[in-house]
Amino acid sequence: MDDNVIKFKRPEPVKPPRRTPPWLRRYGVAIVLVLGFAATYAYFAMTGPQ
């Protein structure tokens, strides 16, 4: 018989989105750049001059 009772609950607080720390973002960009240059070098080293 409790099915007809409306239960009022407080809404759960909204959690702020997670943020990446600035130092981690800086290292991530540096690693991506180094990997990009390494991939470019490997590509041109394997294909050779044409």
N, CA, C and O atoms as a GROMACS GRO file, in nm:
protein
  200
    1MET      N    1   0.080  -0.119   0.000
    1MET     CA    2   0.000   0.000   0.000
    1MET      C    3   0.085   0.127   0.000
    1MET      O    4   0.031   0.237  -0.006
    2ASP      N    5   0.214   0.113   0.006
    2ASP     CA    6   0.302   0.229   0.004
    2ASP      C    7   0.326   0.278  -0.138
    2ASP      O    8   0.400   0.375  -0.157
    3ASP      N    9   0.267   0.215  -0.239
    3ASP     CA   10   0.293   0.252  -0.377
    3ASP      C   11   0.236   0.390  -0.412
    3ASP      O   12   0.284   0.454  -0.506
    4ASN      N   13   0.137   0.436  -0.340
    4ASN     CA   14   0.073   0.564  -0.372
    4ASN      C   15   0.140   0.683  -0.304
    4ASN      O   16   0.098   0.797  -0.324
    5VAL      N   17   0.243   0.659  -0.225
    5VAL     CA   18   0.308   0.766  -0.151
    5VAL      C   19   0.418   0.827  -0.237
    5VAL      O   20   0.501   0.755  -0.292
    6ILE      N   21   0.417   0.960  -0.249
    6ILE     CA   22   0.522   1.030  -0.324
    6ILE      C   23   0.635   1.061  -0.227
    6ILE      O   24   0.613   1.124  -0.124
    7LYS      N   25   0.753   1.017  -0.260
    7LYS     CA   26   0.869   1.041  -0.174
    7LYS      C   27   0.952   1.153  -0.236
    7LYS      O   28   0.997   1.141  -0.350
    8PHE      N   29   0.970   1.260  -0.163
    8PHE     CA   30   1.050   1.372  -0.211
    8PHE      C   31   1.194   1.352  -0.166
    8PHE      O   32   1.221   1.335  -0.048
    9LYS      N   33   1.284   1.356  -0.262
    9LYS     CA   34   1.426   1.342  -0.230
    9LYS      C   35   1.500   1.462  -0.288
    9LYS      O   36   1.461   1.516  -0.392
   10ARG      N   37   1.605   1.502  -0.220
   10ARG     CA   38   1.688   1.609  -0.273
   10ARG      C   39   1.764   1.557  -0.395
   10ARG      O   40   1.811   1.443  -0.394
   11PRO      N   41   1.777   1.638  -0.498
   11PRO     CA   42   1.856   1.593  -0.613
   11PRO      C   43   2.003   1.584  -0.573
   11PRO      O   44   2.053   1.662  -0.492
   12GLU      N   45   2.070   1.488  -0.632
   12GLU     CA   46   2.212   1.472  -0.602
   12GLU      C   47   2.289   1.589  -0.662
   12GLU      O   48   2.258   1.634  -0.772
   13PRO      N   49   2.388   1.639  -0.590
   13PRO     CA   50   2.463   1.755  -0.641
   13PRO      C   51   2.538   1.717  -0.770
   13PRO      O   52   2.587   1.606  -0.785
   14VAL      N   53   2.545   1.814  -0.860
   14VAL     CA   54   2.612   1.791  -0.988
   14VAL      C   55   2.763   1.799  -0.965
   14VAL      O   56   2.813   1.896  -0.909
   15LYS      N   57   2.835   1.695  -1.008
   15LYS     CA   58   2.979   1.694  -0.991
   15LYS      C   59   3.044   1.771  -1.107
   15LYS      O   60   3.003   1.756  -1.222
   16PRO      N   61   3.144   1.853  -1.077
   16PRO     CA   62   3.211   1.924  -1.186
   16PRO      C   63   3.291   1.825  -1.271
   16PRO      O   64   3.340   1.725  -1.220
   17PRO      N   65   3.306   1.853  -1.401
   17PRO     CA   66   3.381   1.760  -1.485
   17PRO      C   67   3.528   1.756  -1.444
   17PRO      O   68   3.582   1.855  -1.395
   18ARG      N   69   3.588   1.644  -1.466
   18ARG     CA   70   3.730   1.628  -1.431
   18ARG      C   71   3.814   1.713  -1.525
   18ARG      O   72   3.788   1.722  -1.644
   19ARG      N   73   3.916   1.773  -1.469
   19ARG     CA   74   4.006   1.856  -1.550
   19ARG      C   75   4.143   1.793  -1.547
   19ARG      O   76   4.187   1.740  -1.446
   20THR      N   77   4.211   1.801  -1.661
   20THR     CA   78   4.347   1.750  -1.669
   20THR      C   79   4.441   1.856  -1.610
   20THR      O   80   4.429   1.974  -1.643
   21PRO      N   81   4.533   1.815  -1.524
   21PRO     CA   82   4.626   1.913  -1.469
   21PRO      C   83   4.711   1.975  -1.580
   21PRO      O   84   4.742   1.908  -1.678
   22PRO      N   85   4.749   2.102  -1.566
   22PRO     CA   86   4.825   2.169  -1.672
   22PRO      C   87   4.958   2.103  -1.703
   22PRO      O   88   5.000   2.099  -1.818
   23TRP      N   89   5.027   2.050  -1.600
   23TRP     CA   90   5.158   1.989  -1.626
   23TRP      C   91   5.141   1.862  -1.708
   23TRP      O   92   5.226   1.832  -1.792
   24LEU      N   93   5.034   1.788  -1.686
   24LEU     CA   94   5.011   1.665  -1.761
   24LEU      C   95   4.976   1.697  -1.905
   24LEU      O   96   5.018   1.626  -1.997
   25ARG      N   97   4.900   1.802  -1.927
   25ARG     CA   98   4.864   1.845  -2.062
   25ARG      C   99   4.990   1.888  -2.138
   25ARG      O  100   5.004   1.856  -2.256
   26ARG      N  101   5.080   1.960  -2.070
   26ARG     CA  102   5.204   2.006  -2.134
   26ARG      C  103   5.289   1.887  -2.176
   26ARG      O  104   5.340   1.884  -2.288
   27TYR      N  105   5.306   1.789  -2.087
   27TYR     CA  106   5.384   1.669  -2.121
   27TYR      C  107   5.316   1.589  -2.231
   27TYR      O  108   5.384   1.531  -2.316
   28GLY      N  109   5.186   1.585  -2.230
   28GLY     CA  110   5.113   1.512  -2.335
   28GLY      C  111   5.137   1.573  -2.471
   28GLY      O  112   5.158   1.501  -2.568
   29VAL      N  113   5.133   1.706  -2.480
   29VAL     CA  114   5.158   1.773  -2.607
   29VAL      C  115   5.301   1.748  -2.652
   29VAL      O  116   5.325   1.724  -2.771
   30ALA      N  117   5.396   1.752  -2.560
   30ALA     CA  118   5.537   1.729  -2.595
   30ALA      C  119   5.556   1.586  -2.647
   30ALA      O  120   5.629   1.565  -2.744
   31ILE      N  121   5.493   1.490  -2.583
   31ILE     CA  122   5.508   1.350  -2.626
   31ILE      C  123   5.446   1.330  -2.764
   31ILE      O  124   5.504   1.260  -2.848
   32VAL      N  125   5.331   1.392  -2.789
   32VAL     CA  126   5.268   1.380  -2.921
   32VAL      C  127   5.356   1.441  -3.028
   32VAL      O  128   5.369   1.385  -3.137
   33LEU      N  129   5.417   1.556  -3.000
   33LEU     CA  130   5.507   1.618  -3.098
   33LEU      C  131   5.629   1.530  -3.127
   33LEU      O  132   5.666   1.513  -3.243
   34VAL      N  133   5.689   1.476  -3.023
   34VAL     CA  134   5.807   1.389  -3.042
   34VAL      C  135   5.768   1.265  -3.122
   34VAL      O  136   5.842   1.224  -3.212
   35LEU      N  137   5.654   1.204  -3.090
   35LEU     CA  138   5.610   1.087  -3.165
   35LEU      C  139   5.578   1.122  -3.310
   35LEU      O  140   5.603   1.042  -3.400
   36GLY      N  141   5.524   1.239  -3.334
   36GLY     CA  142   5.497   1.283  -3.470
   36GLY      C  143   5.624   1.298  -3.551
   36GLY      O  144   5.632   1.251  -3.664
   37PHE      N  145   5.725   1.363  -3.492
   37PHE     CA  146   5.853   1.378  -3.562
   37PHE      C  147   5.919   1.242  -3.584
   37PHE      O  148   5.978   1.218  -3.690
   38ALA      N  149   5.909   1.152  -3.485
   38ALA     CA  150   5.968   1.019  -3.500
   38ALA      C  151   5.898   0.941  -3.611
   38ALA      O  152   5.963   0.871  -3.688
   39ALA      N  153   5.766   0.952  -3.619
   39ALA     CA  154   5.692   0.881  -3.724
   39ALA      C  155   5.726   0.938  -3.861
   39ALA      O  156   5.740   0.863  -3.958
   40THR      N  157   5.740   1.070  -3.870
   40THR     CA  158   5.778   1.132  -3.998
   40THR      C  159   5.917   1.088  -4.039
   40THR      O  160   5.940   1.055  -4.156
   41TYR      N  161   6.011   1.088  -3.946
   41TYR     CA  162   6.147   1.044  -3.976
   41TYR      C  163   6.149   0.898  -4.021
   41TYR      O  164   6.216   0.863  -4.118
   42ALA      N  165   6.075   0.813  -3.949
   42ALA     CA  166   6.072   0.670  -3.985
   42ALA      C  167   6.011   0.651  -4.123
   42ALA      O  168   6.058   0.567  -4.200
   43TYR      N  169   5.908   0.726  -4.155
   43TYR     CA  170   5.845   0.714  -4.287
   43TYR      C  171   5.943   0.749  -4.398
   43TYR      O  172   5.959   0.673  -4.494
   44PHE      N  173   6.011   0.864  -4.384
   44PHE     CA  174   6.103   0.904  -4.488
   44PHE      C  175   6.230   0.820  -4.489
   44PHE      O  176   6.293   0.805  -4.594
   45ALA      N  177   6.269   0.764  -4.376
   45ALA     CA  178   6.386   0.678  -4.370
   45ALA      C  179   6.357   0.546  -4.440
   45ALA      O  180   6.446   0.489  -4.504
   46MET      N  181   6.235   0.495  -4.430
   46MET     CA  182   6.202   0.367  -4.492
   46MET      C  183   6.171   0.380  -4.639
   46MET      O  184   6.203   0.291  -4.717
   47THR      N  185   6.109   0.489  -4.680
   47THR     CA  186   6.075   0.502  -4.821
   47THR      C  187   6.195   0.548  -4.901
   47THR      O  188   6.207   0.515  -5.019
   48GLY      N  189   6.285   0.625  -4.840
   48GLY     CA  190   6.406   0.670  -4.909
   48GLY      C  191   6.378   0.777  -5.012
   48GLY      O  192   6.262   0.805  -5.044
   49PRO      N  193   6.484   0.838  -5.062
   49PRO     CA  194   6.466   0.941  -5.165
   49PRO      C  195   6.417   0.880  -5.296
   49PRO      O  196   6.453   0.767  -5.331
   50GLN      N  197   6.337   0.956  -5.366
   50GLN     CA  198   6.282   0.901  -5.489
   50GLN      C  199   6.347   0.962  -5.610
   50GLN      O  200   6.312   0.926  -5.723
   0.00000   0.00000   0.00000
